[in-house]
């Protein structure tokens, strides 16, 4: 007389929920960046984060949550620019990984455009003479700057300068 038992293993491979994937972002230098990917599955998926193909580990400025799929960079700097990837996996002990999905995005950290030198507001000029009004701005490397001048609230054309 032998007793027989039946075991049913139920699982659903990890899949991203609608809106749970990453998209490219531009963030200003010094700002907070939060990335989140959200997957569903049985058993519940866990998450891993990568930057430029290397695993990301928590640090003083970066927190990684393997349970919620959240990555937080508290104060961004230029070195945080790169390709980020979130990997969601779910695993059954003895069976291994049953679901494995990834989503990725490019993150660009840029400097805010700032005017660093501007003419004095009380500049005196002799009528008919030329006046030089310096305006110097800095911005992210590779950014093309355009300058627009106004006089009494109206934009000046190039030939008026």
C-alpha positions in Angstrom: 0.0 0.0 0.0 1.7 3.2 -1.2 0.4 6.7 -0.6 0.8 9.1 -3.5 1.0 12.8 -3.4 0.7 15.3 -6.1 2.5 18.7 -6.1 1.4 21.5 -8.4 3.9 24.2 -8.9 2.3 27.4 -10.2 4.3 30.3 -11.6 4.0 33.2 -13.9 7.1 34.5 -15.5 8.1 38.1 -14.7 6.7 40.7 -17.1 6.6 44.5 -16.9 3.3 46.1 -16.1 2.1 48.9 -18.4 4.1 52.0 -17.7 6.7 49.9 -15.7 9.5 50.3 -18.2 12.2 53.0 -18.4 12.5 55.9 -20.8 15.4 58.3 -21.7 15.7 61.3 -19.4 17.6 64.5 -19.1 18.2 65.7 -15.6 20.0 68.9 -14.3 23.2 68.7 -12.5 22.6 68.4 -8.7 19.0 67.3 -9.0 17.5 64.1 -7.6 16.9 61.3 -10.1 14.4 58.5 -9.4 14.1 55.6 -11.8 11.6 52.8 -11.3 10.7 49.6 -13.1 7.7 47.5 -12.1 7.2 43.9 -13.0 4.6 41.3 -12.0 4.9 37.5 -11.7 4.7 34.5 -9.4 6.8 34.3 -7.4 7.2 38.1 -6.9 10.1 39.3 -9.1 13.3 40.9 -7.6 15.2 43.6 -9.3 18.9 44.4 -10.3 20.2 47.7 -11.6 23.1 48.2 -14.0 24.8 51.3 -15.4 26.8 50.9 -18.6 26.5 47.1 -18.2 28.0 47.1 -14.6 26.0 46.2 -11.6 25.0 49.2 -9.4 25.6 48.9 -5.7 24.2 51.2 -3.0 26.4 54.1 -2.0 26.2 57.3 -0.1 24.5 59.0 -3.1 22.7 56.0 -4.7 20.1 53.7 -3.2 18.9 50.6 -4.9 15.8 48.7 -3.8 15.8 45.1 -5.1 12.2 44.6 -3.8 10.4 47.7 -5.2 12.6 48.2 -8.4 13.5 51.7 -7.4 16.8 53.5 -8.0 17.4 56.8 -6.4 20.4 59.2 -7.0 20.2 61.9 -4.5 22.4 64.5 -6.1 23.3 63.9 -9.7 26.7 64.7 -11.2 28.0 64.4 -14.7 29.4 60.9 -14.0 25.8 59.7 -13.6 25.2 60.1 -17.3 25.0 56.7 -19.0 22.8 53.7 -20.0 20.8 52.3 -17.1 19.2 48.9 -17.1 16.7 47.3 -14.8 16.4 43.6 -14.7 13.4 41.8 -13.1 13.7 38.1 -12.4 11.6 35.6 -10.5 12.9 32.3 -9.4 11.5 29.0 -8.0 13.9 27.2 -5.7 15.0 24.0 -7.4 13.7 25.1 -10.8 15.8 28.3 -11.2 14.8 31.5 -13.0 11.3 31.3 -14.6 11.1 34.9 -15.7 13.8 37.4 -16.8 12.9 40.8 -18.4 15.0 44.0 -18.8 14.3 47.6 -19.7 16.9 50.3 -20.3 17.2 54.0 -20.8 19.8 56.6 -21.4 20.2 59.2 -18.7 21.8 62.6 -19.5 23.0 64.8 -16.7 23.5 68.4 -17.9 24.5 71.7 -16.5 21.9 74.5 -16.4 22.7 77.3 -18.8 23.8 80.4 -16.9 24.8 83.9 -17.8 28.2 84.4 -16.3 29.0 87.9 -17.5 26.6 90.7 -18.4 27.0 94.4 -19.0 26.3 97.0 -16.3 22.8 98.4 -16.3 24.0 102.0 -16.0 26.2 102.2 -19.1 26.8 105.7 -20.6 27.4 106.0 -24.3 27.9 109.0 -26.6 25.1 109.3 -29.2 26.4 108.0 -32.5 29.2 105.9 -31.0 29.3 102.2 -30.8 28.6 100.4 -27.5 29.8 96.9 -26.6 27.4 95.0 -24.3 29.1 91.8 -23.2 27.0 88.7 -22.5 28.7 85.4 -21.7 26.8 82.2 -20.9 27.9 78.7 -20.0 26.0 75.5 -20.6 26.4 71.7 -21.0 29.2 70.6 -23.3 27.9 70.3 -26.8 24.9 72.5 -26.3 24.4 75.2 -28.9 23.6 78.6 -27.4 21.5 81.3 -29.1 21.4 84.8 -27.8 18.3 87.0 -28.1 18.5 90.7 -27.3 15.6 92.9 -26.3 15.1 96.6 -26.0 12.2 98.0 -24.1 10.6 94.6 -24.2 10.9 94.1 -28.0 13.3 91.7 -29.7 16.0 93.3 -31.7 16.9 92.1 -35.2 20.5 91.3 -36.0 20.9 94.5 -38.2 19.7 96.6 -35.2 22.6 95.4 -33.0 
